[in-house]
Amino acid sequence: MELQSHGSLLKEPAPAPAPGGNFQRSPVYTYLLRAGPRLKPLQQAHAHIITLGCGSSRSLLTKLLTLACNAGCSIAYTHRIFLSVPNPDAFLFNTLIRSTSRFQHLSANALYYYSCMIMCKVEPSNYTFTSVIKSCTSLLSRKHGRIVHGHVLVNGYGVDVYVQSALVAFYSKVGQLSDAGKVFEKMPERSAVAWNSLISGYEQHGLAKEAIKLFDRMRETGSVAPDTTTCVVVLAACAQLGELGLGRWVHDCVVENGLVMTVVLGTALINMYVRCGDVKKGREVFDSMRERNVVAWTAMISGYGANGYGPEALRLFDEMKTSGFSPNSVTFVAVLSGCAHAGLVDEGRRLFASMKEEHSLIPGVEHHVCMVDLLGRAGLLSEAYKFIQESVPPHPAPAIWTAMLGACKMHKDFDLGAEVAEHLLAVEPENHGHYVLLSNIYASAGRMDRVEMIRDKMIHKSLRKQVGYSIIEIDGRSYLFSMGDKSHPESNAIFNYLDELMSKCAEAGYVSVLELAMHEVEEEEREYALRYHSEKLAIAFGLLKTAPGSTIRVVKNIRMCEDCHSAIKYISFVTGREIVVRDKLRFHHFKDGSCSCSDYW
């Protein structure tokens, strides 16, 4: 092979390493070090190794392979080098497996080398297993992970702390949390990696309560201090549940322990605060960050939009572009959603058009949903329907039809709503939410015959309406309420106080929206059903248990009804308290008898 002198690391021939000598002192090894993890210099060094007759030197080829893997070289090239190594030993296999496991696109290669290791009857070590399990995690391969776990037990590494930590991370990542927990409980000594992996597994798979319980246990043991990774994961769990108290504690922990405010940690704090309804504090964190990326900007823009501050979201979006950051697809979802909730129709249209024209971004399903929501909320139902027919790709996603159906209900266009519902039920016939929404549309139109038909269909399909509940956090403890719930030990006091509260609201002008209650029950029963909705019970309990002047914060799992929205405005007026309710769609900040959404929701 002819070596090019231009840019080559090899300027003159060098003698081969002496037999039995230290290869690390040889010029060839020096060339390898100079080549580093760069493909072309490595190929030149490889050619030099061959021309000097060192092509079967296991030590040199091991180093060459390590550098080739770190350079992300093609699998075919590294495989050819590997096949030229005589009698590969444990060091070579471990080096190859560890090097390839560092890169997700080479993880399958790591499993291949592990298979070769087993076939060559070379005994694996704990270093082997940690790397192989890491590759299984990158590939999300449950099958291979379980096989490797069996090899771990057979080879006697079942109690090795590093291997166990890798297994906890693997099972957590692939969603097998029960298995992750079993490995975790058997660990004689739990590392920060093991704690963080299991907490993260719970949070990422929607089990935020379990994540926080495990974090509390971690704090109680005191054996491992929370690090940056722990804080980021726990903040994400707090954001899911709306647990502002714990989120604040984590923030204090970050400051007291001098943890570096990385972009990831700062963004997690912003996300936690805005998703718990404290937009002001989220902005304080955002302003204090020395370094920001697109994700941080997007988190703050999204926070403004979800909390009803559409103009602020737009201003920050413009500031982001002025600062030299290009918005991505997620940023546009955030700002378009903010426009939809604030009724900024013209601005939303302009932003949607700019995706292609200015930023070369192709709108996806989420962006189309935002536009239908934007137009539908504003009462532009014909334009929204035309947008679906002309601008959305064929076979619109169910979320697009759902947004359209919600707009039809909001503006009481029953004929169009029925037509839209047909499209929706054709693509998602088993989704109970679609039937409930259509039933509500018919009920509002007084078409009780159609309501009965929808309910019969739901019964036939064994579909049930999602049960609504509300959560309020007081003194670090969460309390859950459902409609008419009397399971709380202080339920009598809560109900009596709520009755007094609603009487004061009635004196101030509140009138219940009875048509929202079940249509087949008597008027008195309807009023009872409305009065004791879960968010009203949670707010009453919060008012009883918190100091005057403090803010009441409630999280509801489904959309708040119009009656509760109206009632809570009056409650905020007669009590002089600020009340923040986060429902399935957005935040509502009630204060002095008005809501941040300006009744546009």
PyMOL commands that set and color helices and strands:
alter all, ss='L'
color gray80, all
select helices_A, chain A and resi 23-25+27-35+39-51+58-70+75-83+90-101+104-119+126-139+142-154+161-173+177-186+192-204+208-221+228-241+244-256+263-275+279-288+294-306+310-322+329-342+345-357+365-377+381-391+398-410+414-427+432-444+448-460+491-507+514-516+523-531+534-545+562-575
alter helices_A, ss='H'
color red, helices_A
select strands_A, chain A and resi 469-474+477-482+552-556+579-582+587-591+594-595
alter strands_A, ss='S'
color yellow, strands_A
deselect
rebuild
show_as cartoon
